[in-house]
C-alpha cells in the first residue's frame, strides 16, 4: 500500500508541475504575441505619420506648381478634389487594403502552427 501512496504522490507532483509549466508556457506565448501585436501597431502608426508628412509635402508641391498657371482658389479646389478622390478610392477598397490584411495578420499571430 505504501508504494501505491508514493505513486499517487509522485503522480500528483508531476500533475502540479505539468500545470505550472503549461501556465508558464501560456504566459510566455501571450507575452510574445502581445509584443508582436503592439510592435506592429507602433510600426503602422509611425508609417502613417511619415506617409502623412510625405502627402503634405506632395500637396504643397502640387499647389505651388498649379499656382503658376491657375488662380489660387482653383488650385485649392483641384487639390481638395484630388484628396476627396483619393479618400473615396481608399474607402471603396477598404476591405482589400485594411480589413483583409488585418484579419490575416491577427489569425497568423493567434493561430500560428508551431508543430507543423
MOPAC internal coordinates of N, CA, C and O (Angstrom, degrees):
PM7 1SCF
backbone

  N    0.0000 0     0.00 0     0.00 0    0    0    0
  C    1.4280 1     0.00 0     0.00 0    1    0    0
  C    1.5256 1   111.11 1     0.00 0    2    1    0
  O    1.2310 1   120.93 1   150.31 1    3    2    1
  N    1.3080 1   115.82 1   -29.69 1    3    2    1
  C    1.4622 1   120.20 1  -178.22 1    5    3    2
  C    1.5291 1   111.33 1   -67.12 1    6    5    3
  O    1.2310 1   120.24 1   140.98 1    7    6    5
  N    1.3276 1   117.15 1   -39.02 1    7    6    5
  C    1.4652 1   119.39 1   178.17 1    9    7    6
  C    1.5179 1   110.73 1   -68.60 1   10    9    7
  O    1.2310 1   120.41 1   149.21 1   11   10    9
  N    1.3344 1   116.83 1   -30.79 1   11   10    9
  C    1.4623 1   120.04 1   177.57 1   13   11   10
  C    1.5254 1   110.12 1   -67.19 1   14   13   11
  O    1.2310 1   119.68 1   137.83 1   15   14   13
  N    1.3281 1   118.21 1   -42.17 1   15   14   13
  C    1.4635 1   122.29 1   177.27 1   17   15   14
  C    1.5246 1   110.93 1   -65.87 1   18   17   15
  O    1.2310 1   120.79 1   140.45 1   19   18   17
  N    1.3292 1   116.10 1   -39.55 1   19   18   17
  C    1.4645 1   119.62 1   178.48 1   21   19   18
  C    1.5244 1   110.55 1   -65.26 1   22   21   19
  O    1.2310 1   120.46 1   142.01 1   23   22   21
  N    1.3232 1   116.73 1   -37.99 1   23   22   21
  C    1.4680 1   121.10 1   178.43 1   25   23   22
  C    1.5256 1   110.48 1   -66.06 1   26   25   23
  O    1.2310 1   121.13 1   139.11 1   27   26   25
  N    1.3186 1   115.44 1   -40.89 1   27   26   25
  C    1.4659 1   119.59 1   179.00 1   29   27   26
  C    1.5232 1   110.20 1   -65.47 1   30   29   27
  O    1.2310 1   119.91 1   137.92 1   31   30   29
  N    1.3319 1   117.78 1   -42.08 1   31   30   29
  C    1.4715 1   120.59 1   178.28 1   33   31   30
  C    1.5188 1   111.17 1   -65.38 1   34   33   31
  O    1.2310 1   120.35 1   140.30 1   35   34   33
  N    1.3265 1   116.94 1   -39.70 1   35   34   33
  C    1.4649 1   119.97 1   176.96 1   37   35   34
  C    1.5233 1   110.34 1   -64.01 1   38   37   35
  O    1.2310 1   120.61 1   137.62 1   39   38   37
  N    1.3222 1   116.44 1   -42.38 1   39   38   37
  C    1.4565 1   120.77 1   178.67 1   41   39   38
  C    1.5254 1   110.59 1   -63.69 1   42   41   39
  O    1.2310 1   120.75 1   139.43 1   43   42   41
  N    1.3315 1   116.17 1   -40.57 1   43   42   41
  C    1.4642 1   120.97 1   178.07 1   45   43   42
  C    1.5307 1   110.89 1   -63.01 1   46   45   43
  O    1.2310 1   119.97 1   134.85 1   47   46   45
  N    1.3217 1   117.67 1   -45.15 1   47   46   45
  C    1.4718 1   120.51 1  -179.69 1   49   47   46
  C    1.5273 1   110.51 1   -66.74 1   50   49   47
  O    1.2310 1   120.22 1   141.75 1   51   50   49
  N    1.3414 1   117.19 1   -38.25 1   51   50   49
  C    1.4658 1   119.46 1   176.33 1   53   51   50
  C    1.5267 1   111.27 1   -65.22 1   54   53   51
  O    1.2310 1   120.54 1   142.21 1   55   54   53
  N    1.3236 1   116.57 1   -37.79 1   55   54   53
  C    1.4657 1   120.54 1   177.31 1   57   55   54
  C    1.5177 1   111.48 1   -64.19 1   58   57   55
  O    1.2310 1   120.37 1   136.33 1   59   58   57
  N    1.3337 1   116.90 1   -43.67 1   59   58   57
  C    1.4641 1   121.13 1   177.61 1   61   59   58
  C    1.5269 1   110.85 1   -61.99 1   62   61   59
  O    1.2310 1   121.17 1   136.87 1   63   62   61
  N    1.3449 1   115.36 1   -43.13 1   63   62   61
  C    1.4586 1   119.94 1   179.62 1   65   63   62
  C    1.5348 1   110.53 1   -63.90 1   66   65   63
  O    1.2310 1   120.30 1   139.64 1   67   66   65
  N    1.3418 1   117.02 1   -40.36 1   67   66   65
  C    1.4601 1   121.54 1   179.05 1   69   67   66
  C    1.5244 1   110.91 1   -62.56 1   70   69   67
  O    1.2310 1   120.26 1   133.68 1   71   70   69
  N    1.3367 1   117.10 1   -46.32 1   71   70   69
  C    1.4618 1   121.02 1   179.61 1   73   71   70
  C    1.5240 1   110.73 1   -63.35 1   74   73   71
  O    1.2310 1   120.53 1   139.24 1   75   74   73
  N    1.3403 1   116.58 1   -40.76 1   75   74   73
  C    1.4578 1   120.50 1   178.17 1   77   75   74
  C    1.5280 1   111.21 1   -62.87 1   78   77   75
  O    1.2310 1   120.51 1   136.28 1   79   78   77
  N    1.3277 1   116.62 1   -43.72 1   79   78   77
  C    1.4627 1   120.05 1   179.01 1   81   79   78
  C    1.5227 1   111.88 1   -66.21 1   82   81   79
  O    1.2310 1   120.00 1   141.37 1   83   82   81
  N    1.3228 1   117.60 1   -38.63 1   83   82   81
  C    1.4690 1   120.73 1   176.98 1   85   83   82
  C    1.5249 1   110.68 1   -64.46 1   86   85   83
  O    1.2310 1   120.58 1   139.31 1   87   86   85
  N    1.3304 1   116.50 1   -40.69 1   87   86   85
  C    1.4564 1   120.51 1   178.17 1   89   87   86
  C    1.5273 1   110.88 1   -63.52 1   90   89   87
  O    1.2310 1   120.22 1   135.69 1   91   90   89
  N    1.3243 1   117.18 1   -44.31 1   91   90   89
  C    1.4714 1   120.89 1   177.91 1   93   91   90
  C    1.5210 1   111.35 1   -63.78 1   94   93   91
  O    1.2310 1   120.80 1   140.35 1   95   94   93
  N    1.3219 1   116.07 1   -39.65 1   95   94   93
  C    1.4629 1   120.47 1   177.79 1   97   95   94
  C    1.5247 1   110.75 1   -63.04 1   98   97   95
  O    1.2310 1   120.55 1   138.59 1   99   98   97
  N    1.3276 1   116.56 1   -41.41 1   99   98   97
  C    1.4623 1   120.69 1   178.27 1  101   99   98
  C    1.5270 1   111.07 1   -64.52 1  102  101   99
  O    1.2310 1   120.47 1   139.58 1  103  102  101
  N    1.3237 1   116.71 1   -40.42 1  103  102  101
  C    1.4705 1   120.29 1   177.94 1  105  103  102
  C    1.5174 1   111.35 1   -63.54 1  106  105  103
  O    1.2310 1   120.26 1   136.04 1  107  106  105
  N    1.3363 1   117.10 1   -43.96 1  107  106  105
  C    1.4645 1   120.42 1   179.31 1  109  107  106
  C    1.5268 1   111.58 1   -66.38 1  110  109  107
  O    1.2310 1   120.36 1   141.31 1  111  110  109
  N    1.3165 1   116.91 1   -38.69 1  111  110  109
  C    1.4638 1   120.50 1   177.71 1  113  111  110
  C    1.5224 1   110.31 1   -64.86 1  114  113  111
  O    1.2310 1   120.53 1   137.56 1  115  114  113
  N    1.3323 1   116.60 1   -42.44 1  115  114  113
  C    1.4598 1   120.61 1   177.38 1  117  115  114
  C    1.5242 1   110.70 1   -62.17 1  118  117  115
  O    1.2310 1   120.06 1   136.89 1  119  118  117
  N    1.3153 1   117.48 1   -43.11 1  119  118  117
  C    1.4673 1   120.71 1   178.65 1  121  119  118
  C    1.5265 1   111.11 1   -63.12 1  122  121  119
  O    1.2310 1   120.33 1   139.32 1  123  122  121
  N    1.3239 1   116.98 1   -40.68 1  123  122  121
  C    1.4654 1   120.70 1   179.07 1  125  123  122
  C    1.5269 1   110.89 1   -64.16 1  126  125  123
  O    1.2310 1   120.36 1   133.04 1  127  126  125
  N    1.3138 1   116.92 1   -46.96 1  127  126  125
  C    1.4582 1   120.77 1  -178.24 1  129  127  126
  C    1.5209 1   111.32 1   -68.22 1  130  129  127
  O    1.2310 1   119.77 1   143.38 1  131  130  129
  N    1.3294 1   118.04 1   -36.62 1  131  130  129
  C    1.4622 1   121.03 1   176.76 1  133  131  130
  C    1.5199 1   110.71 1   -66.27 1  134  133  131
  O    1.2310 1   120.22 1   141.76 1  135  134  133
  N    1.3174 1   117.18 1   -38.24 1  135  134  133
  C    1.4586 1   120.51 1   178.18 1  137  135  134
  C    1.5200 1   110.58 1   -64.78 1  138  137  135
  O    1.2310 1   120.38 1   135.91 1  139  138  137
  N    1.3164 1   116.87 1   -44.09 1  139  138  137
  C    1.4603 1   120.31 1   178.14 1  141  139  138
  C    1.5247 1   110.49 1   -63.31 1  142  141  139
  O    1.2310 1   120.37 1   135.78 1  143  142  141
  N    1.3213 1   116.91 1   -44.22 1  143  142  141
  C    1.4616 1   121.61 1  -178.52 1  145  143  142
  C    1.5219 1   111.87 1   -63.18 1  146  145  143
  O    1.2310 1   120.24 1   127.37 1  147  146  145
  N    1.3340 1   117.14 1   -52.63 1  147  146  145
  C    1.4617 1   119.56 1  -177.16 1  149  147  146
  C    1.5293 1   111.96 1   -70.46 1  150  149  147
  O    1.2310 1   120.23 1   147.94 1  151  150  149
  N    1.3224 1   117.17 1   -32.06 1  151  150  149
  C    1.4578 1   119.51 1   174.56 1  153  151  150
  C    1.5140 1   111.53 1   -64.83 1  154  153  151
  O    1.2310 1   120.56 1   141.03 1  155  154  153
  N    1.3167 1   116.54 1   -38.97 1  155  154  153
  C    1.4585 1   120.53 1   178.12 1  157  155  154
  C    1.5271 1   111.36 1   -68.14 1  158  157  155
  O    1.2310 1   120.70 1   140.50 1  159  158  157
  N    1.3187 1   116.28 1   -39.50 1  159  158  157
  C    1.4673 1   119.24 1   176.91 1  161  159  158
  C    1.5227 1   110.22 1   -62.54 1  162  161  159
  O    1.2310 1   120.38 1   135.65 1  163  162  161
  N    1.3251 1   116.88 1   -44.35 1  163  162  161
  C    1.4615 1   120.51 1   178.94 1  165  163  162
  C    1.5273 1   110.88 1   -61.39 1  166  165  163
  O    1.2310 1   120.32 1   136.47 1  167  166  165
  N    1.3152 1   117.00 1   -43.53 1  167  166  165
  C    1.4523 1   121.14 1   179.14 1  169  167  166
  C    1.5228 1   111.00 1   -64.21 1  170  169  167
  O    1.2310 1   120.11 1   138.18 1  171  170  169
  N    1.3321 1   117.39 1   -41.82 1  171  170  169
  C    1.4620 1   121.08 1   179.02 1  173  171  170
  C    1.5235 1   111.29 1   -64.48 1  174  173  171
  O    1.2310 1   120.29 1   136.95 1  175  174  173
  N    1.3231 1   117.06 1   -43.05 1  175  174  173
  C    1.4729 1   119.61 1   178.95 1  177  175  174
  C    1.5315 1   111.25 1   -65.16 1  178  177  175
  O    1.2310 1   120.40 1   141.01 1  179  178  177
  N    1.3221 1   116.84 1   -38.99 1  179  178  177
  C    1.4599 1   120.01 1   176.67 1  181  179  178
  C    1.5234 1   110.22 1   -62.78 1  182  181  179
  O    1.2310 1   120.67 1   137.65 1  183  182  181
  N    1.3311 1   116.33 1   -42.35 1  183  182  181
  C    1.4579 1   120.49 1   178.09 1  185  183  182
  C    1.5169 1   112.23 1   -63.18 1  186  185  183
  O    1.2310 1   120.25 1   138.43 1  187  186  185
  N    1.3350 1   117.13 1   -41.57 1  187  186  185
  C    1.4647 1   120.68 1   179.17 1  189  187  186
  C    1.5257 1   110.63 1   -63.67 1  190  189  187
  O    1.2310 1   120.25 1   139.18 1  191  190  189
  N    1.3090 1   117.13 1   -40.82 1  191  190  189
  C    1.4666 1   120.28 1   179.13 1  193  191  190
  C    1.5265 1   110.56 1   -65.12 1  194  193  191
  O    1.2310 1   120.19 1   135.31 1  195  194  193
  N    1.3268 1   117.23 1   -44.69 1  195  194  193
  C    1.4599 1   119.78 1   178.86 1  197  195  194
  C    1.5231 1   111.93 1   -64.89 1  198  197  195
  O    1.2310 1   120.04 1   139.31 1  199  198  197
  N    1.3135 1   117.53 1   -40.69 1  199  198  197
  C    1.4642 1   120.86 1   178.24 1  201  199  198
  C    1.5243 1   110.24 1   -65.63 1  202  201  199
  O    1.2310 1   120.00 1   145.05 1  203  202  201
  N    1.3360 1   117.60 1   -34.95 1  203  202  201
  C    1.4674 1   120.44 1   176.81 1  205  203  202
  C    1.5216 1   111.04 1   -62.26 1  206  205  203
  O    1.2310 1   120.31 1   137.56 1  207  206  205
  N    1.3256 1   117.01 1   -42.44 1  207  206  205
  C    1.4673 1   119.59 1   177.51 1  209  207  206
  C    1.5250 1   111.34 1   -65.93 1  210  209  207
  O    1.2310 1   120.25 1   142.53 1  211  210  209
  N    1.3136 1   117.13 1   -37.47 1  211  210  209
  C    1.4698 1   120.30 1   178.26 1  213  211  210
  C    1.5263 1   109.76 1   -64.68 1  214  213  211
  O    1.2310 1   120.15 1   135.28 1  215  214  213
  N    1.3495 1   117.32 1   -44.72 1  215  214  213
  C    1.4646 1   120.01 1   177.58 1  217  215  214
  C    1.5206 1   111.66 1   -62.87 1  218  217  215
  O    1.2310 1   120.24 1   141.36 1  219  218  217
  N    1.3106 1   117.14 1   -38.64 1  219  218  217
  C    1.4582 1   120.23 1   177.58 1  221  219  218
  C    1.5210 1   110.96 1   -61.32 1  222  221  219
  O    1.2310 1   120.34 1   135.35 1  223  222  221
  N    1.3217 1   116.96 1   -44.65 1  223  222  221
  C    1.4636 1   120.36 1   178.36 1  225  223  222
  C    1.5287 1   110.96 1   -64.47 1  226  225  223
  O    1.2310 1   120.18 1   139.15 1  227  226  225
  N    1.3230 1   117.26 1   -40.85 1  227  226  225
  C    1.4672 1   120.05 1   177.93 1  229  227  226
  C    1.5227 1   111.80 1   -64.46 1  230  229  227
  O    1.2310 1   120.46 1   138.81 1  231  230  229
  N    1.3241 1   116.72 1   -41.19 1  231  230  229
  C    1.4580 1   120.27 1   179.41 1  233  231  230
  C    1.5271 1   110.49 1   -64.10 1  234  233  231
  O    1.2310 1   120.37 1   137.60 1  235  234  233
  N    1.3219 1   116.89 1   -42.40 1  235  234  233
  C    1.4626 1   119.85 1   178.39 1  237  235  234
  C    1.5317 1   110.64 1   -64.06 1  238  237  235
  O    1.2310 1   120.48 1   141.12 1  239  238  237
  N    1.3262 1   116.69 1   -38.88 1  239  238  237
  C    1.4617 1   120.09 1   177.47 1  241  239  238
  C    1.5197 1   112.14 1   -64.45 1  242  241  239
  O    1.2310 1   120.40 1   136.93 1  243  242  241
  N    1.3299 1   116.84 1   -43.07 1  243  242  241
  C    1.4671 1   120.48 1   177.95 1  245  243  242
  C    1.5255 1   110.40 1   -64.75 1  246  245  243
  O    1.2310 1   120.26 1   140.07 1  247  246  245
  N    1.3263 1   117.11 1   -39.93 1  247  246  245
  C    1.4696 1   120.44 1   177.96 1  249  247  246
  C    1.5188 1   111.23 1   -61.83 1  250  249  247
  O    1.2310 1   120.55 1   134.82 1  251  250  249
  N    1.3248 1   116.55 1   -45.18 1  251  250  249
  C    1.4684 1   119.39 1   179.46 1  253  251  250
  C    1.5195 1   111.27 1   -65.66 1  254  253  251
  O    1.2310 1   120.06 1   142.54 1  255  254  253
  N    1.3149 1   117.48 1   -37.46 1  255  254  253
  C    1.4607 1   120.49 1   179.36 1  257  255  254
  C    1.5162 1   111.02 1   -67.57 1  258  257  255
  O    1.2310 1   120.21 1   134.37 1  259  258  257
  N    1.3231 1   117.21 1   -45.63 1  259  258  257
  C    1.4638 1   120.44 1  -179.33 1  261  259  258
  C    1.5254 1   112.68 1   -73.34 1  262  261  259
  O    1.2310 1   119.81 1   155.72 1  263  262  261
  N    1.3229 1   117.97 1   -24.28 1  263  262  261
  C    1.4700 1   121.19 1  -178.63 1  265  263  262
  C    1.5231 1   111.20 1   -65.51 1  266  265  263
  O    1.2310 1   119.55 1   158.34 1  267  266  265
  N    1.3382 1   118.47 1   -21.66 1  267  266  265
  C    1.4623 1   120.62 1   177.92 1  269  267  266
  C    1.5188 1   111.54 1   -74.29 1  270  269  267
  O    1.2310 1   119.98 1   155.34 1  271  270  269
  N    1.3344 1   117.65 1   -24.66 1  271  270  269
  C    1.4534 1   121.02 1  -174.65 1  273  271  270
  C    1.5264 1   113.62 1  -109.14 1  274  273  271
  O    1.2310 1   119.42 1   156.16 1  275  274  273
  N    1.3075 1   118.72 1   -23.84 1  275  274  273
  C    1.4652 1   123.25 1  -175.02 1  277  275  274
  C    1.5207 1   110.33 1  -127.50 1  278  277  275
  O    1.2310 1   120.59 1   -20.57 1  279  278  277
  N    1.3308 1   116.48 1   159.43 1  279  278  277
  C    1.4661 1   119.26 1   173.15 1  281  279  278
  C    1.5373 1   110.70 1   -66.11 1  282  281  279
  O    1.2310 1   121.21 1   -22.35 1  283  282  281
  N    1.3177 1   115.29 1   157.65 1  283  282  281
  C    1.4649 1   120.96 1  -173.12 1  285  283  282
  C    1.5214 1   112.44 1   -60.47 1  286  285  283
  O    1.2310 1   119.74 1   138.86 1  287  286  285
  N    1.3302 1   118.09 1   -41.14 1  287  286  285
  C    1.4689 1   119.25 1  -177.85 1  289  287  286
  C    1.5300 1   111.16 1   -65.54 1  290  289  287
  O    1.2310 1   119.61 1   145.20 1  291  290  289
  N    1.3348 1   118.36 1   -34.80 1  291  290  289
  C    1.4626 1   120.14 1   176.43 1  293  291  290
  C    1.5283 1   111.55 1   -68.42 1  294  293  291
  O    1.2310 1   121.04 1   145.05 1  295  294  293
  N    1.3283 1   115.62 1   -34.95 1  295  294  293
  C    1.4696 1   119.39 1   177.09 1  297  295  294
  C    1.5240 1   109.88 1   -63.02 1  298  297  295
  O    1.2310 1   120.58 1   136.41 1  299  298  297
  N    1.3253 1   116.49 1   -43.59 1  299  298  297
  C    1.4715 1   120.33 1   179.08 1  301  299  298
  C    1.5270 1   110.84 1   -62.94 1  302  301  299
  O    1.2310 1   120.15 1   138.20 1  303  302  301
  N    1.3332 1   117.31 1   -41.80 1  303  302  301
  C    1.4603 1   119.90 1   177.99 1  305  303  302
  C    1.5272 1   111.73 1   -65.33 1  306  305  303
  O    1.2310 1   120.08 1   140.39 1  307  306  305
  N    1.3295 1   117.45 1   -39.61 1  307  306  305
  C    1.4681 1   120.33 1   179.06 1  309  307  306
  C    1.5326 1   110.94 1   -63.91 1  310  309  307
  O    1.2310 1   120.44 1   134.38 1  311  310  309
  N    1.3069 1   116.76 1   -45.62 1  311  310  309
  C    1.4702 1   120.25 1  -179.85 1  313  311  310
  C    1.5238 1   110.47 1   -66.47 1  314  313  311
  O    1.2310 1   119.92 1   139.55 1  315  314  313
  N    1.3292 1   117.75 1   -40.45 1  315  314  313
  C    1.4657 1   120.76 1   177.10 1  317  315  314
  C    1.5322 1   110.04 1   -62.36 1  318  317  315
  O    1.2310 1   120.24 1   138.79 1  319  318  317
  N    1.3174 1   117.14 1   -41.21 1  319  318  317
  C    1.4677 1   120.61 1   177.80 1  321  319  318
  C    1.5240 1   111.98 1   -63.41 1  322  321  319
  O    1.2310 1   120.41 1   139.45 1  323  322  321
  N    1.3172 1   116.81 1   -40.55 1  323  322  321
  C    1.4640 1   120.76 1   177.58 1  325  323  322
  C    1.5259 1   110.21 1   -63.27 1  326  325  323
  O    1.2310 1   120.33 1   136.75 1  327  326  325
  N    1.3305 1   116.98 1   -43.25 1  327  326  325
  C    1.4673 1   120.20 1   179.09 1  329  327  326
  C    1.5163 1   112.02 1   -66.50 1  330  329  327
  O    1.2310 1   120.15 1   141.39 1  331  330  329
  N    1.3319 1   117.32 1   -38.61 1  331  330  329
  C    1.4668 1   120.25 1   177.44 1  333  331  330
  C    1.5243 1   109.92 1   -65.52 1  334  333  331
  O    1.2310 1   119.89 1   138.91 1  335  334  333
  N    1.3170 1   117.81 1   -41.09 1  335  334  333
  C    1.4626 1   121.45 1   177.51 1  337  335  334
  C    1.5257 1   111.13 1   -63.24 1  338  337  335
  O    1.2310 1   120.55 1   136.85 1  339  338  337
  N    1.3255 1   116.55 1   -43.15 1  339  338  337
  C    1.4645 1   120.82 1   177.53 1  341  339  338
  C    1.5277 1   111.10 1   -62.32 1  342  341  339
  O    1.2310 1   120.52 1   136.22 1  343  342  341
  N    1.3267 1   116.62 1   -43.78 1  343  342  341
  C    1.4653 1   120.84 1   177.61 1  345  343  342
  C    1.5150 1   112.28 1   -63.49 1  346  345  343
  O    1.2310 1   120.11 1   141.22 1  347  346  345
  N    1.3295 1   117.39 1   -38.78 1  347  346  345
  C    1.4550 1   121.04 1   177.71 1  349  347  346
  C    1.5276 1   111.58 1   -65.52 1  350  349  347
  O    1.2310 1   120.21 1   139.26 1  351  350  349
  N    1.3219 1   117.19 1   -40.74 1  351  350  349
  C    1.4703 1   121.40 1   177.67 1  353  351  350
  C    1.5281 1   110.00 1   -63.26 1  354  353  351
  O    1.2310 1   120.08 1   134.54 1  355  354  353
  N    1.3315 1   117.46 1   -45.46 1  355  354  353
  C    1.4664 1   120.64 1   178.85 1  357  355  354
  C    1.5280 1   110.18 1   -63.25 1  358  357  355
  O    1.2310 1   120.02 1   140.63 1  359  358  357
  N    1.3358 1   117.57 1   -39.37 1  359  358  357
  C    1.4666 1   120.59 1   179.22 1  361  359  358
  C    1.5201 1   110.99 1   -65.04 1  362  361  359
  O    1.2310 1   120.12 1   136.64 1  363  362  361
  N    1.3243 1   117.37 1   -43.36 1  363  362  361
  C    1.4621 1   120.15 1  -178.87 1  365  363  362
  C    1.5272 1   112.30 1   -69.23 1  366  365  363
  O    1.2310 1   120.25 1   151.13 1  367  366  365
  N    1.3133 1   117.13 1   -28.87 1  367  366  365
  C    1.4594 1   121.61 1   179.94 1  369  367  366
  C    1.5248 1   112.34 1  -101.68 1  370  369  367
  O    1.2310 1   120.20 1  -156.99 1  371  370  369
  N    1.3367 1   117.23 1    23.01 1  371  370  369
  C    1.4650 1   120.55 1  -174.15 1  373  371  370
  C    1.5195 1   112.58 1   -62.28 1  374  373  371
  O    1.2310 1   119.72 1   144.34 1  375  374  373
  N    1.3247 1   118.14 1   -35.66 1  375  374  373
  C    1.4643 1   119.29 1   179.77 1  377  375  374
  C    1.5229 1   111.12 1   -69.57 1  378  377  375
  O    1.2310 1   120.62 1   139.04 1  379  378  377
  N    1.3309 1   116.42 1   -40.96 1  379  378  377
  C    1.4612 1   120.19 1  -179.22 1  381  379  378
  C    1.5240 1   111.30 1   -71.75 1  382  381  379
  O    1.2310 1   120.28 1   141.79 1  383  382  381
  N    1.3352 1   117.07 1   -38.21 1  383  382  381
  C    1.4672 1   121.15 1  -174.87 1  385  383  382
  C    1.5248 1   113.98 1   -87.56 1  386  385  383
  O    1.2310 1   120.05 1   149.01 1  387  386  385
  N    1.3461 1   117.50 1   -30.99 1  387  386  385
  C    1.4637 1   119.21 1  -171.53 1  389  387  386
  C    1.5271 1   112.54 1  -120.15 1  390  389  387
  O    1.2310 1   120.08 1   120.09 1  391  390  389
  N    1.3226 1   117.46 1   -59.91 1  391  390  389
  C    1.4592 1   120.47 1  -168.94 1  393  391  390
  C    1.5283 1   113.19 1   -67.93 1  394  393  391
  O    1.2310 1   119.74 1   133.09 1  395  394  393
  N    1.3207 1   118.09 1   -46.91 1  395  394  393
  C    1.4658 1   119.62 1  -178.99 1  397  395  394
  C    1.5299 1   112.62 1   -64.53 1  398  397  395
  O    1.2310 1   118.58 1   134.61 1  399  398  397
  N    1.3411 1   120.31 1   -45.39 1  399  398  397
  C    1.4687 1   118.45 1   176.19 1  401  399  398
  C    1.5313 1   113.02 1   -63.08 1  402  401  399
  O    1.2310 1   120.08 1   143.02 1  403  402  401
  N    1.3369 1   117.46 1   -36.98 1  403  402  401
  C    1.4679 1   119.60 1   177.59 1  405  403  402
  C    1.5197 1   111.09 1   -65.30 1  406  405  403
  O    1.2310 1   120.22 1   137.80 1  407  406  405
  N    1.3170 1   117.18 1   -42.20 1  407  406  405
  C    1.4672 1   120.04 1   179.26 1  409  407  406
  C    1.5235 1   110.41 1   -63.84 1  410  409  407
  O    1.2310 1   120.27 1   138.05 1  411  410  409
  N    1.3360 1   117.09 1   -41.95 1  411  410  409
  C    1.4642 1   120.03 1   177.77 1  413  411  410
  C    1.5202 1   110.95 1   -63.60 1  414  413  411
  O    1.2310 1   120.49 1   138.61 1  415  414  413
  N    1.3258 1   116.67 1   -41.39 1  415  414  413
  C    1.4679 1   121.32 1  -179.08 1  417  415  414
  C    1.5230 1   110.65 1   -63.73 1  418  417  415
  O    1.2310 1   120.14 1   133.56 1  419  418  417
  N    1.3528 1   117.33 1   -46.44 1  419  418  417
  C    1.4593 1   120.49 1  -178.83 1  421  419  418
  C    1.5169 1   111.84 1   -65.53 1  422  421  419
  O    1.2310 1   120.14 1   138.02 1  423  422  421
  N    1.3304 1   117.35 1   -41.98 1  423  422  421
  C    1.4602 1   118.55 1   178.98 1  425  423  422
  C    1.5201 1   111.65 1   -67.96 1  426  425  423
  O    1.2310 1   120.54 1   147.79 1  427  426  425
  N    1.3242 1   116.58 1   -32.21 1  427  426  425
  C    1.4702 1   119.24 1   176.68 1  429  427  426
  C    1.5238 1   110.42 1   -67.09 1  430  429  427
  O    1.2310 1   120.22 1   139.96 1  431  430  429
  N    1.3326 1   117.18 1   -40.04 1  431  430  429
  C    1.4633 1   120.14 1   179.35 1  433  431  430
  C    1.5270 1   110.77 1   -69.25 1  434  433  431
  O    1.2310 1   120.43 1   133.35 1  435  434  433
  N    1.3253 1   116.77 1   -46.65 1  435  434  433
  C    1.4590 1   120.31 1  -172.95 1  437  435  434
  C    1.5251 1   114.01 1   -78.19 1  438  437  435
  O    1.2310 1   120.36 1   145.58 1  439  438  437
  N    1.3191 1   116.92 1   -34.42 1  439  438  437
  C    1.4593 1   119.33 1  -172.27 1  441  439  438
  C    1.5196 1   112.19 1  -119.75 1  442  441  439
  O    1.2310 1   119.85 1  -141.57 1  443  442  441
  N    1.3279 1   117.88 1    38.43 1  443  442  441
  C    1.4582 1   119.39 1   179.48 1  445  443  442
  C    1.5279 1   109.25 1   -68.04 1  446  445  443
  O    1.2310 1   120.95 1   -36.98 1  447  446  445
  N    1.3235 1   115.80 1   143.02 1  447  446  445
  C    1.4583 1   121.81 1  -176.90 1  449  447  446
  C    1.5252 1   108.79 1  -102.34 1  450  449  447
  O    1.2310 1   121.18 1   -82.27 1  451  450  449
  N    1.3281 1   115.36 1    97.73 1  451  450  449
  C    1.4653 1   119.94 1  -177.04 1  453  451  450
  C    1.5151 1   111.88 1   -86.04 1  454  453  451
  O    1.2310 1   119.64 1   163.24 1  455  454  453
  N    1.3370 1   118.30 1   -16.76 1  455  454  453
  C    1.4647 1   120.21 1  -178.15 1  457  455  454
  C    1.5240 1   110.76 1   -77.74 1  458  457  455
  O    1.2310 1   119.43 1   144.17 1  459  458  457
  N    1.3445 1   118.70 1   -35.83 1  459  458  457
  C    1.4667 1   121.63 1  -174.01 1  461  459  458
  C    1.4130 1   111.49 1   -91.64 1  462  461  459
  O    1.2310 1   120.10 1   180.00 1  463  462  461

